[in-house]
């Protein structure tokens, strides 16, 4: 089956630093990748949609300058949380879609803790 | 806008009990409907899906039927196991919506011996 990996699985950083999270599709080419944020005991909230080779489309209320998304290849997308603050602490999850199918395959998530 | 409403959890059942997790949605047109499962410490996995009215999605003993007349997609399983303990998310992808998923809040299921 389709596998999506994320790295790192957990990261702790100091306030003001930047953190990069990688999302990779391991056995398929992901034309579209999605980034979600999940708060404890809450649902996933879509942050942005990224298509390979083009700029990401951000959901309303998501700061594009704070959450930088790059989708440079068909198997890799990165999310960089710039100048992280404690309120950015969350579980970040990516998903990937192959071609124009309606099924998204999810990564295992990255737990970000900002001190 | 689009929305998904799930029954609140946690739901606690004994092994071999019957499971129903209710899910209703609001969307225009004919969305695709999904159930995802998140086991402890893992990412979401697609459990089943249905893309048109009256379709029944099924997998691992779970099933859900796309009911357009009641805008529902309830998840059922006839006999749950301890290994089914997880959080279950209902989601929709709107027609022509670029495959953007809208999730419900999730329902935690605990199955005890």
Interface residues (C-beta under 8 A of the other chain):
Chain A: X4 X6 X32 X34 X41 X42 X43 X44 X46 X49 X93 X95 X97 X102 X103 X104 X105 X106 X107 X108 X109
Chain B: X32 X36 X42 X43 X44 X45 X46 X49 X51 X89 X93 X98 X99 X100 X101 X102 X103 X104 X105 X106
